[in-house]
């Protein structure tokens, strides 16, 4: 659940006898009547826009193509944060840069940790399973038996379960990959958490936030079903992936895709592989029958081309995967829905398969 940060501004409100602030009252003293919301990642910016609509003033710290793994807020970013009522973060160890930014800016509003809407124990189990499989077979992950509908149902949980969940930026999240949005069912949980947090910060628009979130999560469910159907039609032998960095574990798990390896040996996109790790990846690619290496938009394709040349496969850098960041307006992947559709189609194309038409409700994306 969202928590109030006990900063200088919060202390001043307490001394004045106030228990809560109306939208536009926190931080910079702006006369805006709308809730001023700041987000970290581009995915969260899209989620917040879908839920908040015209009832919030929204600023995203990260631009298209930027990665939270090595983002450094500017003085202008800190000023924006200082004047915000609400800060929405991914959590789970992804956007740790925000801790220092909160302190430096004097931000005194509400933090919504979107990861608190997700069953993180399940996320840890998925991460651990992938690591165990990688250790057992040298990087090639077996296809797990996976009932897609059952897993999606198991992930549903009551938002009130998190009512007593305190927010702790210092919590150790090394045991799970923080790229939680990479599967639509987790994205839906994040959207629900954002809506609850915004409703708590601005009760006057709570019903609007909830209605928009419900409409959007219905689209996410359709997206999830469409992606599952695409990969279910692909032979198991073809469902093997090599990516730029290890960022798609939840996507791979939910859609029964084997993971042959990543160019960078980390969840972070600024890690450096050793010569031994590159040799091991080349061997894994040759053994797995992978046809192509998929490069994320935030990474340079140079290393991928080197590995591909040694392994005798191609690099699909012209059709990058949008994982750490959404694309720009001309990319065709500037929203979460369109980015997920784009990524799925690119992967299918790399495997030599075509996608089926989108549901009408997703066509506008």
Secondary structure, 3 states (H helix, E strand, C coil): CCEECCCHHHHHHHHCCCCCCCCCCCCCCCCCCCEEEEECCHHHHHHHHHHHHHHEEEEECCCCCCCHHHCCCCHHHHHHHHCCCEEEECCCCCCCHHHHHHHHHCCCCEEEEHHHHCCHHHHHHHHHHHHHHHHHHCCCCCCCCCCHHHHHHHCCCCHHHHCCCCCCCCCCCCCCCCCHHHCHHHHHHHHHHHHHHHHHHCHHHHHHHHHHHHHHHHHHHHHHHHHHHHHHCCCHHHCEEEEEECCCHHHHHHCCCEEEEEEECCCCCCCCCCHHHHHHHHHHHHHHCCCEEEEECCCCCHHHHHHHHHHCCEEEEEEEECCCCCCCHHHCCCCHHHHHHHHHHHHHHHCCCCCCCCCHHHHCC
